[in-house]
Amino acid sequence: MKSKVRETLVEIISALFIILFAYAALTKIEDFEKFRIELGKSPILSLFAKYVAVGIPLIELVIAALLALKKMQYYALYLSFSLMVVFSVYIIVILKFGTYIPCSCGGILQNLTWSQHLFFNIGFVILGALSILIYPKDG
């Protein structure tokens, strides 16, 4: 694949992650109390809900900012990929083992079923992996 095409694809994927993480973080912050309460109902996160409720939007915003910085973009793509893997594993664990499935997403994503949300996340996992694999190493 030509270097210019790879650069363009990486930039598009980075922009998609920036939009996703900024949007997700801002919707969580906008309705922070609901987000924190729903996390508190999670069978996995209930003990740490207070910290996770602050940490996740903060991490999402930091990664979005790092993606926008060309010098940090490669590392931020690894962080993006990793965060989406963590979110996907969380959904799988909740779907397989949880008796209650909390809805802590905001905005458009709250309208997805958990299975749809998992497929959405897996799509971003694939985009993250692709961006890392094709990242132009010479620049």
C-alpha positions in Angstrom: 0.0 0.0 0.0 1.4 3.4 -1.0 2.6 5.6 1.8 0.2 8.5 1.0 -2.8 6.1 1.1 -1.6 4.7 4.4 -1.2 8.1 5.8 -4.7 9.1 4.7 -6.3 6.0 6.1 -4.5 6.5 9.5 -5.7 10.1 9.6 -9.3 9.0 8.8 -9.2 6.3 11.5 -7.6 8.8 14.0 -10.4 11.3 13.3 -13.0 8.6 13.8 -11.5 7.8 17.2 -11.2 11.4 18.1 -14.9 11.9 17.3 -15.9 8.7 19.2 -13.9 9.4 22.3 -14.7 13.1 22.5 -18.4 12.5 21.9 -18.5 9.6 24.4 -16.6 11.6 27.1 -18.7 14.7 26.7 -22.0 12.8 26.9 -20.8 11.1 30.1 -19.8 14.4 31.6 -23.0 16.0 30.5 -25.1 13.5 32.5 -22.4 12.5 34.9 -24.7 11.5 37.8 -26.6 9.1 35.6 -23.3 7.6 34.3 -21.9 7.2 37.8 -25.2 5.6 39.1 -25.3 3.1 36.2 -21.7 2.2 36.8 -22.5 1.6 40.4 -25.1 -1.0 39.3 -22.4 -2.9 37.3 -21.6 -6.3 38.9 -18.0 -5.7 37.9 -17.4 -2.0 38.6 -19.7 -1.2 41.5 -16.9 -1.0 44.1 -14.9 1.4 41.9 -17.8 3.3 40.2 -16.8 6.6 41.7 -13.2 6.4 40.3 -14.2 4.8 36.9 -16.9 7.5 36.4 -14.2 10.1 36.5 -11.4 8.1 34.9 -13.1 6.9 31.7 -14.2 10.3 30.4 -10.7 11.7 31.4 -8.9 8.8 29.6 -11.2 9.2 26.5 -10.4 13.0 26.3 -6.7 12.4 26.8 -6.5 9.8 24.1 -8.5 12.1 21.7 -6.1 14.9 22.4 -3.0 12.6 21.9 -4.5 11.4 18.6 -4.6 15.0 17.4 -0.8 15.4 18.1 1.1 13.9 15.2 4.1 13.1 17.4 1.9 11.1 19.8 -0.5 9.6 17.2 1.1 6.2 16.9 1.1 5.6 20.7 -2.4 7.1 20.9 -3.6 4.5 18.3 -2.3 1.8 20.6 -4.2 3.3 23.5 -7.3 3.6 21.4 -7.1 0.0 20.3 -6.4 -1.1 23.9 -9.3 0.9 25.3 -11.7 -0.5 22.7 -10.5 -4.1 23.5 -11.1 -3.4 27.2 -14.6 -2.0 26.5 -15.4 -5.0 24.3 -14.2 -7.5 26.9 -16.3 -5.7 29.5 -19.4 -6.1 27.3 -18.7 -9.7 26.7 -18.3 -10.4 30.4 -21.5 -8.5 31.3 -23.5 -10.3 28.6 -22.2 -13.8 29.5 -22.1 -13.5 33.3 -24.0 -10.5 34.4 -27.5 -10.7 35.9 -28.1 -7.0 35.4 -26.8 -5.1 32.4 -26.3 -1.5 33.3 -26.7 1.2 30.6 -23.9 3.7 31.2 -23.5 4.9 27.6 -24.9 8.3 26.5 -26.0 9.9 23.4 -26.5 7.9 20.2 -24.8 4.8 21.7 -27.5 4.4 24.4 -29.9 3.4 21.6 -27.9 0.4 20.6 -28.5 -3.0 22.1 -25.6 -4.6 24.0 -24.9 -6.9 21.1 -25.0 -4.0 18.6 -22.7 -2.1 20.9 -20.3 -5.1 21.0 -20.2 -5.2 17.2 -19.7 -1.4 17.1 -16.7 -1.8 19.5 -15.3 -4.7 17.5 -15.4 -2.5 14.4 -13.3 0.1 16.2 -11.0 -2.6 17.5 -10.4 -3.7 13.9 -9.9 -0.1 12.8 -7.4 0.4 15.6 -5.5 -2.7 14.7 -5.5 -1.7 11.0 -4.2 1.8 11.8 -1.3 0.4 13.8 -0.4 -2.2 11.1 -0.4 0.4 8.3 1.0 3.3 10.2 3.7 4.9 8.1 7.0 4.0 10.0 9.1 6.5 8.0 7.3 9.6 9.2 
